[in-house]
Amino acid sequence: MALHGDLRILSGTANPKLAEAICDHLGCKLTPTLSETFSDGEIRIEIGANVRGADVFVVQPTCSPVNFNLMQLGLILDALKRASASRVTAIVPYYGYARQDRKVVPRAPISAKLVADFLSSTGMDRLLTMDLHAGQIQGFFDLPVDNLYAAPILLKNIQELAGDNELVVVSPDAGGVERARAYGKRLGASLAIIDKRRDAPNQAQAMNLIGDVKGKVAVVLDDMIDTAGTIVAAANVLIENGAKKTMACATHPVLSGPAIERLDNSAYDHVIVTDTIPLSPKAKECKKITVASIAGLLAKAIHNIHTESSVSVLFV
């Protein structure tokens, strides 16, 4: 039995289709939320139903436009606390500013920590997110954080598209080796690493390949695809080293700037992503992109949190 009142699901404007899909899995309806923007850009929020004593979950990835969606989320969370909700959980499938998790140059902010402080100040009780760019961001919060992994969903799609071909999982940089090794173990695949040199933000050059990909289907694995420069450069290196086919796999389809054009013109046969971030109309037209839904996984997490069951069973 739930300990925090009736279950309520709310959504910001960033990804309402994901929230609706979660509700379909849970057999409930979205609680209406009014969001308007004044002529000067300020946001007005109003919760459209009584949430007093309720266990409320707010679905809102902080994707583009990042600052608008982040502020909208903060206002919704504040409104719920002031409406006397029993417990408020923010479901942020994609956590914006996660790449700025430490100081890499002097006189720079740690933006991921600032965002954590901002969300915590709204009075929310818990954060549920997916495939954080840096796991240590969980420590930026002084409240429970559940960082789920899209691996079970992505692995299924990789196996279906790869068929009986021999696989090699490729990390596009040294930082993703642990993730690639975990996927390779589940798939019974070998591991390869791209030695990457980053010249400037959003610009990367793949240099050398560590590992054997000859005659294999190479799966380039990352947590997100932003401008697609890294993974497209990785595909070129893999083909040059004899890979039979190449696939890209990432949880978060940020797909900013020239990403779609790069993917269209790349050596990839398939690009697998999830619906943590909704695809733009242009991205939907890209025939190489396959979207795997995380709605079922998030619905299970919501159910377990609501019923005070274990969430760790979903960390696979």
C-alpha positions as CSV (number, residue, x, y, z in Angstrom):
1,M,0.0,0.0,0.0
2,A,1.3,3.5,-0.9
3,L,2.5,5.5,2.1
4,H,2.3,8.9,0.4
5,G,-1.3,9.3,-0.9
6,D,-2.7,8.9,-4.3
7,L,-0.4,8.5,-7.3
8,R,-0.3,11.6,-9.6
9,I,1.7,12.0,-12.8
10,L,2.3,15.5,-14.2
11,S,4.3,16.7,-17.2
12,G,6.0,19.9,-18.3
13,T,6.0,20.8,-22.0
14,A,9.4,19.2,-22.8
15,N,8.2,15.6,-23.4
16,P,4.5,15.1,-22.8
17,K,4.3,12.0,-25.0
18,L,6.7,10.2,-22.7
19,A,4.5,11.2,-19.7
20,E,1.4,9.9,-21.5
21,A,3.2,6.6,-22.4
22,I,4.1,6.2,-18.7
23,C,0.5,6.8,-17.7
24,D,-0.6,4.1,-20.2
25,H,1.7,1.6,-18.5
26,L,0.4,2.6,-15.0
27,G,-3.2,2.7,-16.0
28,C,-3.7,6.3,-14.9
29,K,-4.2,9.8,-16.5
30,L,-2.0,12.8,-16.5
31,T,-2.9,15.5,-14.0
32,P,-3.5,18.7,-16.0
33,T,-0.9,21.4,-15.7
34,L,-1.3,24.9,-17.1
35,S,1.9,26.5,-18.5
36,E,1.8,29.9,-20.1
37,T,4.5,32.3,-21.2
38,F,4.1,36.1,-20.7
39,S,5.3,38.5,-23.4
40,D,8.5,39.2,-21.5
41,G,9.3,35.5,-21.3
42,E,8.2,34.8,-17.7
43,I,6.5,31.5,-17.1
44,R,3.2,31.0,-15.4
45,I,2.3,27.6,-13.9
46,E,-0.9,26.4,-12.4
47,I,-1.7,22.8,-11.3
48,G,-5.1,21.9,-12.6
49,A,-6.3,19.5,-9.9
50,N,-6.1,19.0,-6.2
51,V,-2.8,17.3,-5.2
52,R,-3.0,17.8,-1.4
53,G,-1.5,14.7,0.3
54,A,-0.7,13.1,-3.1
55,D,2.4,11.2,-4.2
56,V,3.3,13.3,-7.3
57,F,5.8,12.5,-10.1
58,V,6.8,15.3,-12.6
59,V,8.1,14.2,-16.0
60,Q,10.4,16.9,-17.5
61,P,13.7,16.3,-19.2
62,T,15.8,19.5,-19.2
63,C,16.6,19.3,-23.0
64,S,16.5,22.1,-25.5
65,P,15.4,24.8,-24.8
66,V,17.4,23.9,-21.7
67,N,17.0,27.0,-19.6
68,F,13.2,27.3,-20.3
69,N,12.6,23.6,-19.4
70,L,14.7,23.8,-16.3
71,M,12.9,26.9,-15.0
72,Q,9.5,25.4,-15.9
73,L,10.4,22.2,-13.9
74,G,11.4,24.3,-10.9
75,L,8.2,26.3,-11.0
76,I,6.1,23.1,-11.2
77,L,7.9,21.5,-8.3
78,D,7.5,24.7,-6.2
79,A,3.8,24.9,-7.0
80,L,3.3,21.3,-5.9
81,K,5.0,21.8,-2.6
82,R,2.9,24.9,-2.0
83,A,-0.2,22.9,-2.9
84,S,0.7,20.5,0.0
85,A,1.6,17.4,-2.0
86,S,2.8,14.7,0.3
87,R,5.9,13.8,-1.7
88,V,7.2,15.2,-5.0
89,T,9.6,13.3,-7.3
90,A,11.2,14.9,-10.3
91,I,11.6,12.6,-13.2
92,V,14.3,14.1,-15.3
93,P,15.2,11.5,-18.0
94,Y,17.8,13.8,-19.5
95,Y,19.7,16.0,-17.0
96,G,20.9,19.2,-18.7
97,Y,24.3,20.7,-17.9
98,A,25.5,17.3,-16.8
99,R,28.7,17.6,-18.9
100,Q,29.8,20.6,-16.8
101,D,30.4,18.5,-13.7
102,R,33.8,19.8,-12.6
103,K,36.2,22.7,-13.2
104,V,38.4,22.0,-16.2
105,V,39.6,25.6,-16.6
106,P,40.1,28.4,-14.1
107,R,37.2,30.7,-13.2
108,A,34.5,28.3,-14.6
109,P,31.3,27.2,-12.9
110,I,30.4,23.7,-11.9
111,S,27.0,24.0,-13.7
112,A,25.8,20.5,-12.8
113,K,26.1,21.3,-9.1
114,L,24.3,24.6,-9.6
115,V,21.4,22.9,-11.3
116,A,21.3,20.4,-8.4
117,D,21.1,23.2,-5.9
118,F,18.4,24.9,-7.9
119,L,16.2,21.8,-8.1
120,S,16.8,21.0,-4.4
121,S,15.7,24.5,-3.4
122,T,12.2,23.8,-4.9
123,G,11.5,21.4,-2.0
124,M,11.3,18.3,-4.1
125,D,11.9,15.0,-2.2
126,R,13.5,12.8,-4.8
127,L,15.1,12.7,-8.3
128,L,14.7,10.0,-10.8
129,T,17.0,10.2,-13.9
130,M,18.6,8.1,-16.5
131,D,22.2,7.5,-17.7
132,L,23.7,10.5,-16.1
133,H,26.7,11.7,-18.0
134,A,28.8,11.6,-14.8
135,G,27.7,9.3,-12.0
136,Q,29.1,11.6,-9.3
137,I,26.3,14.1,-10.0
138,Q,24.2,12.0,-7.7
139,G,26.4,13.3,-4.9
140,F,25.5,16.9,-5.7
141,F,22.1,16.3,-4.1
142,D,21.3,15.9,-0.4
143,L,18.2,13.8,-1.3
144,P,17.6,10.4,-2.8
145,V,18.7,10.1,-6.5
146,D,17.8,7.0,-8.6
147,N,20.0,6.9,-11.8
148,L,18.4,4.2,-14.0
149,Y,20.2,2.7,-17.0
150,A,18.7,2.2,-20.5
151,A,20.8,-0.9,-21.1
152,P,18.0,-3.5,-20.9
153,I,16.1,-1.6,-23.7
154,L,19.1,-0.8,-25.8
155,L,20.6,-4.2,-25.6
156,K,17.4,-5.8,-27.0
157,N,17.4,-3.4,-30.0
158,I,21.1,-4.1,-30.7
159,Q,20.6,-7.8,-30.7
160,E,17.6,-7.5,-33.1
161,L,19.4,-5.3,-35.6
162,A,22.7,-7.2,-35.4
163,G,21.3,-10.7,-36.0
164,D,23.8,-13.5,-35.9
165,N,26.8,-11.3,-36.8
166,E,29.9,-11.2,-34.5
167,L,29.8,-8.0,-32.4
168,V,32.3,-5.6,-31.0
169,V,31.3,-2.8,-28.6
170,V,33.2,0.3,-29.2
171,S,33.8,3.2,-26.7
172,P,34.3,6.5,-28.6
173,D,36.6,7.7,-25.8
174,A,38.4,6.5,-22.7
175,G,35.6,7.8,-20.4
176,G,33.0,5.4,-21.8
177,V,35.1,2.2,-21.4
178,E,33.3,1.0,-18.3
179,R,29.9,1.4,-20.1
180,A,31.1,-0.4,-23.2
181,R,32.6,-3.2,-21.2
182,A,29.3,-3.8,-19.4
183,Y,27.4,-3.9,-22.7
184,G,30.0,-6.2,-24.3
185,K,29.7,-8.6,-21.4
186,R,25.9,-8.8,-21.8
187,L,26.2,-9.2,-25.6
188,G,29.1,-11.7,-25.5
189,A,31.0,-9.2,-27.6
190,S,34.6,-8.0,-27.6
191,L,35.7,-4.5,-26.7
192,A,37.4,-1.7,-28.7
193,I,38.3,1.9,-27.8
194,I,38.7,5.0,-30.0
195,D,41.5,7.3,-28.9
196,K,40.0,10.7,-29.2
197,R,41.5,14.2,-29.2
198,R,39.1,17.1,-28.4
199,D,40.2,20.4,-29.8
200,A,37.2,22.5,-28.6
201,P,33.7,22.1,-27.1
202,N,31.5,20.1,-29.5
203,Q,34.5,19.3,-31.7
204,A,36.3,16.0,-31.5
205,Q,38.7,14.1,-33.8
206,A,39.0,10.4,-33.6
207,M,42.6,9.4,-33.9
208,N,43.5,5.7,-33.2
209,L,41.7,2.4,-32.7
210,I,42.5,0.1,-29.8
211,G,41.1,-3.4,-30.5
212,D,40.1,-5.6,-33.4
213,V,37.0,-4.9,-35.4
214,K,37.8,-6.6,-38.7
215,G,34.9,-8.5,-40.2
216,K,32.6,-7.6,-37.2
217,V,29.6,-5.5,-36.6
218,A,30.9,-2.5,-34.6
219,V,28.5,-0.9,-32.1
220,V,29.6,2.6,-31.0
221,L,28.2,3.2,-27.6
222,D,27.8,6.6,-25.8
223,D,25.4,8.2,-23.3
224,M,24.4,10.9,-25.7
225,I,24.6,12.1,-29.3
226,D,25.0,15.9,-29.4
227,T,26.5,17.3,-32.7
228,A,27.4,13.7,-33.7
229,G,31.0,14.7,-34.5
230,T,32.5,12.1,-32.1
231,I,30.5,9.1,-33.3
232,V,30.7,9.9,-37.0
233,A,34.5,10.2,-36.8
234,A,34.5,6.9,-34.9
235,A,32.6,5.2,-37.7
236,N,35.1,6.3,-40.2
237,V,38.0,4.9,-38.2
238,L,36.1,1.6,-37.8
239,I,35.4,1.2,-41.5
240,E,39.0,2.0,-42.3
241,N,40.0,-0.8,-39.9
242,G,37.8,-3.4,-41.6
243,A,34.5,-3.3,-39.7
244,K,31.8,-5.2,-41.5
245,K,29.0,-2.8,-40.5
246,T,28.6,0.0,-37.9
247,M,25.8,0.9,-35.5
248,A,25.6,3.8,-33.1
249,C,23.8,3.5,-29.8
250,A,23.1,6.3,-27.2
251,T,20.5,7.0,-24.5
252,H,20.0,10.7,-25.1
253,P,19.3,12.0,-28.7
254,V,20.4,15.7,-28.1
255,L,21.0,16.0,-31.9
256,S,22.0,19.7,-32.0
257,G,23.5,21.7,-34.8
258,P,24.6,19.6,-37.8
259,A,23.9,16.3,-36.1
260,I,21.2,15.0,-38.5
261,E,23.2,15.9,-41.6
262,R,26.2,14.1,-40.2
263,L,24.3,11.0,-39.3
264,D,22.6,10.9,-42.7
265,N,26.0,11.1,-44.5
266,S,27.7,8.7,-42.0
267,A,28.8,5.1,-42.4
268,Y,26.2,4.0,-39.8
269,D,23.5,1.5,-40.8
270,H,21.5,2.2,-37.7
271,V,21.5,4.8,-34.9
272,I,19.6,3.6,-31.8
273,V,18.4,6.1,-29.2
274,T,15.7,6.3,-26.6
275,D,12.8,8.8,-26.1
276,T,14.4,10.6,-23.0
277,I,14.4,13.6,-25.4
278,P,11.7,13.9,-28.1
279,L,13.0,13.9,-31.7
280,S,12.7,17.1,-33.7
281,P,10.7,16.9,-37.0
282,K,13.9,16.8,-38.9
283,A,15.3,14.0,-36.8
284,K,12.1,12.0,-37.3
285,E,12.8,12.0,-41.0
286,C,16.2,10.4,-40.6
287,K,15.7,6.8,-41.6
288,K,18.8,5.6,-39.8
289,I,17.4,6.5,-36.4
290,T,15.5,3.9,-34.3
291,V,13.8,5.0,-31.1
292,A,13.4,2.7,-28.2
293,S,10.9,3.8,-25.5
294,I,11.9,4.0,-21.8
295,A,8.3,4.5,-20.7
296,G,7.9,1.0,-19.4
297,L,11.1,1.2,-17.3
298,L,10.2,4.6,-15.8
299,A,6.7,3.3,-15.1
300,K,8.2,0.4,-13.1
301,A,10.4,2.8,-11.2
302,I,7.4,5.0,-10.4
303,H,5.4,2.0,-9.2
304,N,8.2,0.8,-7.0
305,I,8.8,4.2,-5.5
306,H,5.1,4.8,-4.9
307,T,4.6,1.4,-3.3
308,E,7.8,1.6,-1.3
309,S,9.3,-1.3,-3.1
310,S,12.9,-1.8,-4.2
311,V,14.1,0.4,-7.1
312,S,17.6,-1.3,-7.2
313,V,16.0,-4.3,-9.0
314,L,15.8,-2.0,-12.1
315,F,19.6,-1.2,-12.0
316,V,20.7,-3.7,-14.6
